[in-house]
Amino acid sequence: MDKKIYLAGGCFWGVEHFFGGVDGVLSAISGYANGNIAAPSYEQVYTDKTGFAETVEVTYDPSRISLRELLELYFCIIDPLSVNKQGHDEGTRYRTGIYWCDEEDAQAVGQVFEGQQRKAGKPLAVETGPLRNFYKAEEYHQEYLDKNPAGYCHLPLKTFRYLRAYQDLANLLEGEDDMVAKMAETSSVIHARMRFFWTGFYIVRGDVLVLGPFQGTPACLRIGYGKGVCGTAWKEDRTVIVPDVEEFPGHIACSSESRSEIVLPLRKDGKVTAVLDIDSDSPATFDSTDALWLEKMLSLL
């Protein structure tokens, strides 16, 4: 039996387009939720005097995707600490919120919310509660970014490519136990979908990182603990983003074409066992959006 959840995450054009591309979602409809008048128009909602939030009604098949998975994806596209503001859009109509129409969903919402709050280390600015009302927005708002491919979207456009890559990888890795095979598939999917200059893994072997499965030009075979960007990410057990590799102290130049880099640790039982290294031939390629989605993809391993 199909289910529904109502998600407010800033301008509904981008939120609708994102969830419309999620496997297991049957429909995503832009509308207005939890306001204080009947059948509002966009112009009325825009005044911020009606109490409505721009919201997307997400209808999904729970046999294909769980509510928890949907909510985890939702938190990938919002700033949960921002009050009445997402991207460049400000006002109470752009607040974040999760609204349910089935009381059984309250527990799952609460669990995901608490997990995200622990991760943030601060109180979240995301409303949660029962849906009081929902009105479908005007027809020109529906599938807006499909009708207007160059139209405004507050979400980084690479978010949509990462969503596709993440879902492809989840399907490909399902049931696979061999870590080398999973690393090979992961580097291939990321490289093909995101079109980076170099994508690959370095595996912890004693006190060095040894080259693992990769896509791209020939690379350094071994990197010492704490050396270069990869060794630093291993030593400090954190994601390292480098806008300009020439300015990173101790940078190891495996290729003169590399201009910027991101390296993420892969952990098992609390220990770093490998790092995912991605290079771009353009400066300042990587940011928090890349870090978020690449960390999510590594969680599949």
VOPAGU-2260 file (C-alpha; in pm, 1 decimal, decimal comma):
REM VOPAGU-2260
SITE   aa  ch    i         X         Y         Z
SITE  MET   A    0       0,0       0,0       0,0
SITE  ASP   A    1     138,4     338,8    -101,8
SITE  LYS   A    2     225,3     590,1     170,2
SITE  LYS   A    3     272,8     965,9     190,5
SITE  ILE   A    4     504,1    1201,9     375,1
SITE  TYR   A    5     510,8    1581,8     347,8
SITE  LEU   A    6     849,1    1753,1     329,1
SITE  ALA   A    7     921,7    2126,4     344,7
SITE  GLY   A    8    1275,4    2214,8     242,4
SITE  GLY   A    9    1280,1    2563,4      96,7
SITE  CYS   A   10    1162,6    2638,9    -256,7
SITE  PHE   A   11     947,8    2344,7    -359,8
SITE  TRP   A   12    1070,8    2344,0    -720,6
SITE  GLY   A   13    1402,9    2183,8    -629,2
SITE  VAL   A   14    1264,7    1959,9    -353,5
SITE  GLU   A   15     997,5    1822,4    -588,6
SITE  HIS   A   16    1252,7    1761,8    -865,1
SITE  PHE   A   17    1486,4    1583,5    -624,3
SITE  PHE   A   18    1227,6    1345,7    -480,9
SITE  GLY   A   19    1081,0    1286,9    -824,6
SITE  GLY   A   20    1413,1    1120,4    -906,0
SITE  VAL   A   21    1425,1     893,9    -600,6
SITE  ASP   A   22    1375,0     524,4    -671,8
SITE  GLY   A   23    1057,0     406,1    -500,9
SITE  VAL   A   24     889,1     748,5    -507,9
SITE  LEU   A   25     569,2     732,0    -710,8
SITE  SER   A   26     488,7    1103,0    -721,6
SITE  ALA   A   27     610,6    1435,3    -587,0
SITE  ILE   A   28     360,0    1723,4    -579,9
SITE  SER   A   29     434,3    2083,7    -487,0
SITE  GLY   A   30     194,1    2252,1    -249,6
SITE  TYR   A   31     133,4    2447,4      67,7
SITE  ALA   A   32     112,7    2285,2     412,8
SITE  ASN   A   33       0,6    2370,8     765,1
SITE  GLY   A   34    -135,4    2720,2     711,5
SITE  ASN   A   35    -433,0    2905,8     851,5
SITE  ILE   A   36    -657,2    2978,7     551,3
SITE  ALA   A   37    -832,5    2759,0     296,5
SITE  ALA   A   38    -707,3    2704,6     -58,4
SITE  PRO   A   39    -434,6    2970,2     -62,6
SITE  SER   A   40    -284,0    3112,9    -378,4
SITE  TYR   A   41      90,9    3143,7    -430,1
SITE  GLU   A   42      57,2    3519,6    -396,6
SITE  GLN   A   43    -107,8    3480,7     -56,1
SITE  VAL   A   44     153,3    3233,2      66,9
SITE  TYR   A   45     429,1    3463,9     -55,8
SITE  THR   A   46     321,5    3734,1     191,6
SITE  ASP   A   47     426,2    3509,3     482,8
SITE  LYS   A   48      97,6    3595,8     653,8
SITE  THR   A   49     -84,3    3265,3     596,0
SITE  GLY   A   50     141,3    3034,6     797,5
SITE  PHE   A   51     194,8    2798,9     503,9
SITE  ALA   A   52     525,6    2635,0     414,5
SITE  GLU   A   53     617,2    2541,6      59,4
SITE  THR   A   54     593,8    2163,9      88,4
SITE  VAL   A   55     617,5    1856,1    -132,4
SITE  GLU   A   56     376,0    1567,1     -98,3
SITE  VAL   A   57     588,2    1255,2    -150,5
SITE  THR   A   58     398,3     936,8    -232,9
SITE  TYR   A   59     617,7     628,6    -211,5
SITE  ASP   A   60     612,9     251,6    -221,5
SITE  PRO   A   61     734,8     127,9     120,3
SITE  SER   A   62     832,0    -207,2     -33,0
SITE  ARG   A   63    1093,7     -23,0    -242,2
SITE  ILE   A   64    1207,7     254,3      -8,3
SITE  SER   A   65    1152,1     307,8     362,2
SITE  LEU   A   66    1046,7     627,8     532,3
SITE  ARG   A   67    1380,2     630,2     713,0
SITE  GLU   A   68    1566,7     622,0     379,3
SITE  LEU   A   69    1349,7     902,7     242,9
SITE  LEU   A   70    1419,1    1117,4     547,0
SITE  GLU   A   71    1793,0    1050,7     528,9
SITE  LEU   A   72    1783,4    1177,4     170,6
SITE  TYR   A   73    1576,7    1477,7     280,9
SITE  PHE   A   74    1848,6    1579,2     527,7
SITE  CYS   A   75    2099,0    1564,1     240,2
SITE  ILE   A   76    1929,3    1858,0      67,0
SITE  ILE   A   77    1852,8    2097,0     353,9
SITE  ASP   A   78    2043,1    2305,2     603,4
SITE  PRO   A   79    1870,2    2178,4     919,0
SITE  LEU   A   80    2011,3    2459,0    1133,2
SITE  SER   A   81    1883,4    2746,2     919,6
SITE  VAL   A   82    1569,8    2924,1    1041,9
SITE  ASN   A   83    1322,6    3028,4     769,4
SITE  LYS   A   84    1595,8    3025,2     505,4
SITE  GLN   A   85    1723,1    2774,1     251,2
SITE  GLY   A   86    1971,2    2882,1     -10,8
SITE  HIS   A   87    1892,0    3238,1    -117,6
SITE  ASP   A   88    1524,6    3206,8     -20,4
SITE  GLU   A   89    1406,1    3365,9     304,3
SITE  GLY   A   90    1072,1    3377,8     482,7
SITE  THR   A   91     853,7    3152,3     694,7
SITE  ARG   A   92     719,0    2992,9     376,7
SITE  TYR   A   93    1068,8    2849,7     320,3
SITE  ARG   A   94    1103,6    2688,3     663,6
SITE  THR   A   95    1196,9    2323,2     690,1
SITE  GLY   A   96     950,9    2066,4     817,9
SITE  ILE   A   97     844,6    1702,0     818,1
SITE  TYR   A   98     470,1    1642,3     843,3
SITE  TRP   A   99     299,4    1305,2     860,9
SITE  CYS   A  100     -56,9    1195,1     798,7
SITE  ASP   A  101      -8,2     849,7     950,9
SITE  GLU   A  102      61,7     856,9    1324,5
SITE  GLU   A  103     263,6     537,1    1287,5
SITE  ASP   A  104     527,2     744,9    1104,9
SITE  ALA   A  105     593,4     967,9    1405,0
SITE  GLN   A  106     839,6     721,3    1559,5
SITE  ALA   A  107    1052,7     690,0    1244,5
SITE  VAL   A  108    1055,4    1068,7    1203,5
SITE  GLY   A  109    1163,4    1110,4    1564,6
SITE  GLN   A  110    1444,1     857,4    1535,1
SITE  VAL   A  111    1590,3    1014,9    1221,1
SITE  PHE   A  112    1549,4    1364,0    1367,7
SITE  GLU   A  113    1733,8    1266,5    1686,3
SITE  GLY   A  114    2013,4    1105,5    1486,5
SITE  GLN   A  115    2057,9    1415,6    1273,3
SITE  GLN   A  116    2053,0    1636,8    1582,2
SITE  ARG   A  117    2329,2    1430,4    1743,9
SITE  LYS   A  118    2528,9    1458,5    1423,7
SITE  ALA   A  119    2481,7    1838,4    1412,7
SITE  GLY   A  120    2551,8    1880,3    1782,5
SITE  LYS   A  121    2292,4    2157,1    1795,6
SITE  PRO   A  122    1911,1    2187,3    1806,8
SITE  LEU   A  123    1762,8    2149,7    1458,8
SITE  ALA   A  124    1537,4    2415,0    1306,3
SITE  VAL   A  125    1318,5    2150,0    1140,7
SITE  GLU   A  126     949,8    2135,7    1234,1
SITE  THR   A  127     801,3    1792,4    1290,1
SITE  GLY   A  128     437,6    1709,8    1350,6
SITE  PRO   A  129     109,9    1590,1    1201,2
SITE  LEU   A  130      -8,9    1736,4     873,4
SITE  ARG   A  131    -294,6    1977,8     941,8
SITE  ASN   A  132    -370,5    2067,6     582,3
SITE  PHE   A  133    -216,8    2056,5     235,3
SITE  TYR   A  134    -321,4    2233,6     -83,0
SITE  LYS   A  135    -173,4    2151,9    -421,5
SITE  ALA   A  136       8,2    2448,8    -574,3
SITE  GLU   A  137     -88,0    2600,6    -907,8
SITE  GLU   A  138     -18,4    2389,9   -1216,5
SITE  TYR   A  139     274,2    2602,7   -1333,5
SITE  HIS   A  140     460,3    2504,5   -1015,3
SITE  GLN   A  141     425,3    2131,9   -1084,7
SITE  GLU   A  142     735,5    1971,5   -1244,2
SITE  TYR   A  143     868,7    2323,6   -1279,5
SITE  LEU   A  144    1230,5    2225,4   -1345,5
SITE  ASP   A  145    1124,3    1971,3   -1606,5
SITE  LYS   A  146     930,8    2242,7   -1787,6
SITE  ASN   A  147    1207,4    2500,1   -1729,9
SITE  PRO   A  148    1545,8    2319,9   -1730,7
SITE  ALA   A  149    1730,2    2649,3   -1686,5
SITE  GLY   A  150    1490,6    2765,9   -1414,4
SITE  TYR   A  151    1587,6    2871,2   -1063,3
SITE  CYS   A  152    1679,1    2599,6    -814,2
SITE  HIS   A  153    1824,7    2664,3    -470,6
SITE  LEU   A  154    1987,9    2319,6    -463,0
SITE  PRO   A  155    2334,6    2275,4    -615,6
SITE  LEU   A  156    2280,7    2110,6    -953,9
SITE  LYS   A  157    2537,5    1841,7    -875,0
SITE  THR   A  158    2299,7    1719,5    -602,6
SITE  PHE   A  159    2084,7    1555,8    -870,1
SITE  ARG   A  160    2383,8    1378,4   -1028,0
SITE  TYR   A  161    2497,6    1256,0    -688,0
SITE  LEU   A  162    2149,8    1118,4    -616,2
SITE  ARG   A  163    2160,6     912,7    -935,6
SITE  ALA   A  164    2515,8     793,2    -863,9
SITE  TYR   A  165    2425,6     698,0    -506,3
SITE  GLN   A  166    2121,3     498,4    -615,0
SITE  ASP   A  167    2313,3     325,6    -896,4
SITE  LEU   A  168    2588,1     227,6    -653,0
SITE  ALA   A  169    2342,3      99,0    -392,6
SITE  ASN   A  170    2187,4    -129,8    -652,7
SITE  LEU   A  171    2522,3    -252,8    -784,8
SITE  LEU   A  172    2670,8    -328,6    -441,8
SITE  GLU   A  173    2367,8    -508,6    -301,9
SITE  GLY   A  174    2468,4    -854,4    -183,8
SITE  GLU   A  175    2841,1    -812,2    -260,0
SITE  ASP   A  176    3086,8    -896,4      20,7
SITE  ASP   A  177    3426,2    -856,5    -143,6
SITE  MET   A  178    3575,2    -518,9     -49,0
SITE  VAL   A  179    3806,2    -489,6    -349,6
SITE  ALA   A  180    3513,4    -550,2    -583,3
SITE  LYS   A  181    3309,9    -288,0    -399,2
SITE  MET   A  182    3592,8     -35,2    -417,5
SITE  ALA   A  183    3632,1     -98,2    -790,2
SITE  GLU   A  184    3260,6     -50,5    -853,0
SITE  THR   A  185    3247,6     260,4    -634,4
SITE  SER   A  186    3538,2     432,9    -808,4
SITE  SER   A  187    3390,0     345,6   -1147,5
SITE  VAL   A  188    3041,4     478,8   -1068,0
SITE  ILE   A  189    3168,7     803,0    -915,7
SITE  HIS   A  190    3415,4     859,2   -1199,0
SITE  ALA   A  191    3159,0     795,7   -1472,4
SITE  ARG   A  192    2871,9     987,7   -1315,0
SITE  MET   A  193    3061,8    1286,5   -1180,0
SITE  ARG   A  194    3337,6    1300,6   -1444,7
SITE  PHE   A  195    3623,5    1376,3   -1212,2
SITE  PHE   A  196    3986,9    1368,7   -1326,9
SITE  TRP   A  197    4090,3    1083,7   -1093,9
SITE  THR   A  198    3889,4     864,7    -858,5
SITE  GLY   A  199    4026,1     580,1    -651,8
SITE  PHE   A  200    4115,1     416,1    -322,8
SITE  TYR   A  201    4430,0     385,9    -119,0
SITE  ILE   A  202    4424,5      92,5     125,1
SITE  VAL   A  203    4593,1      90,7     466,0
SITE  ARG   A  204    4875,5    -162,7     471,5
SITE  GLY   A  205    5072,8    -130,6     793,3
SITE  ASP   A  206    5219,9     219,6     804,6
SITE  VAL   A  207    5149,7     313,0     442,5
SITE  LEU   A  208    4861,9     359,1     202,3
SITE  VAL   A  209    4884,4     129,1    -101,0
SITE  LEU   A  210    4711,3     206,8    -429,7
SITE  GLY   A  211    4383,6      21,0    -472,7
SITE  PRO   A  212    4113,9      18,0    -742,9
SITE  PHE   A  213    4098,6     346,4    -933,9
SITE  GLN   A  214    3986,9     523,8   -1249,6
SITE  GLY   A  215    4216,5     771,5   -1422,8
SITE  THR   A  216    4582,9     825,5   -1503,2
SITE  PRO   A  217    4868,0     631,1   -1336,1
SITE  ALA   A  218    4908,3     730,3    -971,2
SITE  CYS   A  219    5144,7     706,7    -674,5
SITE  LEU   A  220    5175,3     346,5    -556,5
SITE  ARG   A  221    5238,0     421,3    -188,3
SITE  ILE   A  222    5174,9     716,7      44,7
SITE  GLY   A  223    5309,4     740,7     398,1
SITE  TYR   A  224    5108,5     799,0     714,9
SITE  GLY   A  225    5037,5    1170,9     751,2
SITE  LYS   A  226    5194,5    1247,3     411,9
SITE  GLY   A  227    5014,1    1451,9     147,9
SITE  VAL   A  228    4636,8    1493,0     142,7
SITE  CYS   A  229    4564,1    1119,3     157,5
SITE  GLY   A  230    4798,8    1056,2     446,4
SITE  THR   A  231    4657,8    1354,7     633,1
SITE  ALA   A  232    4299,0    1231,2     594,1
SITE  TRP   A  233    4413,0     891,9     726,5
SITE  LYS   A  234    4606,9    1033,6    1020,8
SITE  GLU   A  235    4341,9    1287,3    1123,9
SITE  ASP   A  236    4048,1    1055,9    1039,7
SITE  ARG   A  237    3851,4    1326,7     863,4
SITE  THR   A  238    3743,0    1442,7     520,6
SITE  VAL   A  239    3996,4    1685,0     373,5
SITE  ILE   A  240    3897,1    1931,8      99,7
SITE  VAL   A  241    4177,6    2112,0     -82,5
SITE  PRO   A  242    4073,1    2396,6    -318,4
SITE  ASP   A  243    4428,5    2437,0    -451,9
SITE  VAL   A  244    4668,8    2144,1    -418,4
SITE  GLU   A  245    4969,4    2370,9    -471,5
SITE  GLU   A  246    4887,7    2547,1    -144,0
SITE  PHE   A  247    4857,7    2228,2      62,2
SITE  PRO   A  248    5171,8    2175,1     275,5
SITE  GLY   A  249    5351,4    1858,1     170,7
SITE  HIS   A  250    5126,7    1791,6    -128,7
SITE  ILE   A  251    5235,7    1483,6    -324,2
SITE  ALA   A  252    5206,3    1556,3    -696,4
SITE  CYS   A  253    5105,2    1222,3    -848,6
SITE  SER   A  254    4988,7    1418,1   -1155,4
SITE  SER   A  255    5067,4    1772,0   -1264,6
SITE  GLU   A  256    4712,3    1800,5   -1397,6
SITE  SER   A  257    4551,7    1775,2   -1053,5
SITE  ARG   A  258    4433,4    2116,4    -929,3
SITE  SER   A  259    4196,0    2041,3    -639,0
SITE  GLU   A  260    4123,5    1736,3    -426,8
SITE  ILE   A  261    3896,7    1572,2    -172,1
SITE  VAL   A  262    3994,3    1271,9      38,3
SITE  LEU   A  263    3757,0    1079,8     265,0
SITE  PRO   A  264    3840,4     806,1     518,5
SITE  LEU   A  265    3673,0     466,7     497,1
SITE  ARG   A  266    3629,7     309,3     839,6
SITE  LYS   A  267    3568,7     -38,0     977,5
SITE  ASP   A  268    3514,2     -96,3    1349,3
SITE  GLY   A  269    3617,9     261,6    1419,7
SITE  LYS   A  270    3952,0     236,8    1235,9
SITE  VAL   A  271    4048,3     389,7     902,1
SITE  THR   A  272    4107,8     102,7     659,1
SITE  ALA   A  273    4131,5     301,8     334,7
SITE  VAL   A  274    4075,4     645,7     186,6
SITE  LEU   A  275    3878,5     754,7    -116,7
SITE  ASP   A  276    4085,2    1005,4    -314,7
SITE  ILE   A  277    3925,9    1222,9    -583,2
SITE  ASP   A  278    4112,2    1480,1    -791,9
SITE  SER   A  279    3986,5    1749,5   -1027,9
SITE  ASP   A  280    4178,4    1923,9   -1304,0
SITE  SER   A  281    3997,2    2247,6   -1209,1
SITE  PRO   A  282    4058,0    2451,1    -891,8
SITE  ALA   A  283    3802,9    2473,8    -607,7
SITE  THR   A  284    3587,8    2188,9    -740,2
SITE  PHE   A  285    3485,7    2033,4    -409,2
SITE  ASP   A  286    3269,1    2163,3    -125,4
SITE  SER   A  287    3037,5    2044,3     151,8
SITE  THR   A  288    2789,1    1901,9    -101,4
SITE  ASP   A  289    3056,6    1669,8    -240,2
SITE  ALA   A  290    3165,4    1571,4     109,8
SITE  LEU   A  291    2810,6    1491,3     218,8
SITE  TRP   A  292    2725,0    1271,9     -80,4
SITE  LEU   A  293    3061,3    1098,2    -103,4
SITE  GLU   A  294    3044,6    1012,4     266,1
SITE  LYS   A  295    2696,6     874,3     207,1
SITE  MET   A  296    2825,7     663,7     -81,5
SITE  LEU   A  297    3112,3     531,9     131,9
SITE  SER   A  298    2857,7     422,7     391,5
SITE  LEU   A  299    2739,3     164,6     134,3
SITE  LEU   A  300    3076,2      -8,6     161,1
